Amino acid sequence: IEGGRHIEIQVIADRYGHVAHLGERDCTVQRNHQKLIEESPSPVLSESERQRTFAAAVHAIRSIGYVGAGTVEFLLDRDSNFWFLEMNTRLQVEHPVTEAVCGVDLVALQLSIAEGHAIPAELLVEVPLRGHAIEVRLCAEDPYSGYLPSSGVFHTFRFPDIPGVRVDSAIESGSEVPPYYDSMIAKVIAHGATRAEAVRRLTAALRGAELIG
């Protein structure tokens, strides 16, 4: 499929039969079958495509009696056809972009569902999206060796303080990156009123970062 888009729908379901979706994420930009950039909402989906994928995701979750947070993933072609790829029965790396545009703490919501609480009523209707969010994954890799994972010490790991930018990482200056795990060491999430504003904030955060290892 040429020009395909990787579209995924964030869903949540409780044990009382309630199922909600929290918009879509566009995860088309990938390398070696691993996502690098994720954003919400998708910059290419039409409203009809969006509603069709929402309906398909909710129907799938409801039909299997799923409980908890999850993601239903689709492949969309240039002719608006879409196919089911897989379901991830967990929160994914890119969940912060959904949190940013929906104003929902997905970790807290998942724990609440697991404790037996129902989905809040305000999430059972279409949740209005607030602006645009983009996430990039930062990986400790060697671009001169085919982007193989690279281990070592981060002598400096610092990001500028920019409004609307969130950095999720366990790395700080002096941290050692071991060779035993996935190469992703941080996520940078930018939120803005528009996609252009989110891009500007993300670019400023990456340009202003001091990453020395």
C-alpha positions as CSV (number, residue, x, y, z in Angstrom):
1,I,0.0,0.0,0.0
2,E,1.7,3.2,-1.2
3,G,1.2,6.3,0.8
4,G,-0.5,4.4,3.7
5,R,-1.2,6.1,7.0
6,H,-0.8,4.4,10.4
7,I,-3.9,5.5,12.4
8,E,-4.6,4.3,15.9
9,I,-7.6,5.0,18.2
10,Q,-7.3,5.3,21.9
11,V,-10.1,3.4,23.6
12,I,-11.2,2.8,27.2
13,A,-13.8,0.4,28.5
14,D,-15.2,-0.5,31.9
15,R,-16.8,-3.6,33.3
16,Y,-20.3,-2.1,33.0
17,G,-20.4,-2.2,29.2
18,H,-19.3,1.4,28.6
19,V,-16.8,2.0,25.8
20,A,-15.3,5.4,24.9
21,H,-12.7,6.6,22.4
22,L,-10.4,9.5,22.9
23,G,-9.6,10.5,19.4
24,E,-6.9,9.2,17.0
25,R,-3.2,9.4,16.7
26,D,-1.3,9.5,13.5
27,C,1.9,7.4,13.8
28,T,2.9,7.2,10.2
29,V,6.5,8.4,10.6
30,Q,8.5,5.3,11.4
31,R,11.9,3.7,11.0
32,N,12.7,0.0,11.1
33,H,9.0,-0.6,12.0
34,Q,9.3,1.6,15.0
35,K,7.3,4.8,15.5
36,L,9.4,8.0,15.7
37,I,6.7,10.8,15.6
38,E,3.1,10.6,16.8
39,E,0.5,13.3,16.7
40,S,-3.1,14.0,17.5
41,P,-5.3,14.7,15.7
42,S,-4.2,13.3,12.4
43,P,-3.4,16.1,9.9
44,V,-4.8,14.1,7.0
45,L,-8.0,12.3,8.2
46,S,-11.3,13.7,6.9
47,E,-14.2,13.9,9.3
48,S,-15.9,10.9,7.6
49,E,-12.7,8.8,7.8
50,R,-12.3,9.8,11.5
51,Q,-15.8,8.8,12.4
52,R,-15.6,5.4,10.5
53,T,-12.4,4.5,12.4
54,F,-13.9,5.6,15.7
55,A,-16.9,3.4,15.1
56,A,-14.9,0.4,14.0
57,A,-12.6,0.6,17.1
58,V,-15.5,1.0,19.5
59,H,-17.4,-1.9,17.9
60,A,-14.3,-4.2,18.1
61,I,-13.8,-3.4,21.8
62,R,-17.4,-3.9,22.7
63,S,-17.7,-7.2,20.8
64,I,-14.9,-8.8,22.8
65,G,-15.9,-7.5,26.2
66,Y,-12.6,-5.7,26.7
67,V,-12.0,-3.9,30.0
68,G,-9.3,-1.3,30.5
69,A,-7.3,1.1,28.3
70,G,-6.2,0.0,24.8
71,T,-5.3,1.0,21.3
72,V,-6.9,-0.2,18.1
73,E,-4.6,0.3,15.1
74,F,-5.6,0.7,11.4
75,L,-3.8,1.1,8.1
76,L,-5.5,3.8,5.9
77,D,-4.9,4.0,2.2
78,R,-5.2,7.0,-0.2
79,D,-8.7,5.9,-1.3
80,S,-10.0,6.1,2.3
81,N,-10.1,2.3,2.8
82,F,-8.8,1.1,6.1
83,W,-7.9,-2.2,7.6
84,F,-7.3,-3.5,11.1
85,L,-3.7,-4.0,12.0
86,E,-3.6,-5.0,15.7
87,M,-4.8,-4.1,19.1
88,N,-2.5,-3.2,22.0
89,T,-4.1,-4.1,25.3
90,R,-2.2,-1.4,27.3
91,L,-1.2,2.2,27.3
92,Q,1.3,3.0,24.6
93,V,4.4,5.1,24.4
94,E,2.5,7.8,22.6
95,H,-0.4,8.2,25.0
96,P,0.7,11.7,26.2
97,V,-0.4,13.3,22.9
98,T,-3.9,12.0,23.6
99,E,-3.7,13.3,27.2
100,A,-2.6,16.7,25.9
101,V,-5.5,17.2,23.4
102,C,-8.2,15.5,25.6
103,G,-7.2,16.8,29.0
104,V,-7.5,13.3,30.4
105,D,-4.9,11.5,32.7
106,L,-5.0,8.1,31.0
107,V,-2.9,6.4,33.7
108,A,-5.2,7.6,36.4
109,L,-8.2,6.6,34.3
110,Q,-6.8,3.1,33.7
111,L,-6.3,2.6,37.4
112,S,-9.8,3.8,38.2
113,I,-11.3,1.3,35.7
114,A,-9.2,-1.5,37.2
115,E,-10.5,-0.6,40.7
116,G,-14.1,-1.2,39.4
117,H,-15.1,2.4,38.7
118,A,-17.2,3.4,35.7
119,I,-16.0,5.6,32.9
120,P,-16.9,9.2,33.8
121,A,-20.0,10.3,32.0
122,E,-18.3,13.2,30.2
123,L,-16.1,10.8,28.3
124,L,-19.0,8.8,26.9
125,V,-19.8,11.5,24.5
126,E,-17.4,12.9,21.8
127,V,-14.6,14.6,23.8
128,P,-13.7,17.9,22.2
129,L,-10.0,18.1,21.3
130,R,-8.0,21.0,22.6
131,G,-5.5,22.0,20.0
132,H,-2.8,19.8,18.6
133,A,0.0,17.7,20.1
134,I,3.1,16.1,18.6
135,E,5.5,13.6,20.3
136,V,9.0,12.6,19.2
137,R,10.9,9.6,20.6
138,L,14.5,10.2,21.4
139,C,16.7,7.1,21.0
140,A,20.3,6.4,22.0
141,E,21.5,5.2,18.7
142,D,24.5,5.4,16.4
143,P,23.5,6.9,13.0
144,Y,26.9,5.9,11.6
145,S,26.2,2.2,12.3
146,G,22.7,1.9,10.8
147,Y,21.1,3.4,13.9
148,L,22.0,0.5,16.1
149,P,21.4,1.0,19.9
150,S,24.2,2.8,21.6
151,S,25.1,2.6,25.3
152,G,27.2,4.9,27.5
153,V,27.0,7.8,29.8
154,F,25.0,11.0,29.3
155,H,27.3,13.7,30.6
156,T,24.7,16.4,29.9
157,F,21.0,15.9,29.5
158,R,19.1,19.1,29.6
159,F,16.0,20.6,27.9
160,P,14.9,24.3,27.9
161,D,11.8,25.2,29.8
162,I,9.2,25.9,27.1
163,P,5.5,26.4,27.8
164,G,3.4,23.6,26.3
165,V,6.4,21.1,26.2
166,R,6.6,18.0,28.3
167,V,9.6,15.7,28.5
168,D,9.1,12.2,29.8
169,S,12.4,10.4,30.7
170,A,14.3,8.6,33.4
171,I,17.6,10.0,32.1
172,E,19.4,13.0,33.7
173,S,22.9,14.3,33.5
174,G,25.3,11.5,34.6
175,S,22.9,8.7,33.8
176,E,24.2,5.6,32.2
177,V,22.4,4.0,29.2
178,P,22.8,0.3,29.5
179,P,22.9,-2.1,26.5
180,Y,20.2,-4.4,27.8
181,Y,17.0,-2.5,27.0
182,D,15.1,-0.6,24.2
183,S,17.1,2.3,22.8
184,M,14.3,4.9,23.6
185,I,15.5,7.2,26.4
186,A,13.0,10.1,26.3
187,K,9.8,11.4,24.8
188,V,9.3,15.1,24.0
189,I,5.7,16.2,23.7
190,A,4.6,19.6,22.5
191,H,1.1,20.9,22.7
192,G,-0.3,24.1,21.0
193,A,-3.5,25.7,19.9
194,T,-2.6,24.8,16.3
195,R,-0.4,22.2,14.6
196,A,1.9,25.0,13.6
197,E,2.3,26.2,17.2
198,A,3.0,22.6,18.4
199,V,5.7,22.3,15.7
200,R,7.3,25.6,16.7
201,R,7.4,24.6,20.4
202,L,8.7,21.1,19.6
203,T,11.4,22.5,17.3
204,A,12.5,25.0,20.0
205,A,12.7,22.3,22.6
206,L,14.9,20.0,20.4
207,R,17.1,22.9,19.2
208,G,17.6,24.1,22.7
209,A,18.4,20.7,24.2
210,E,21.9,19.8,25.5
211,L,22.4,16.1,24.9
212,I,26.0,15.2,25.3
213,G,27.1,11.6,25.7
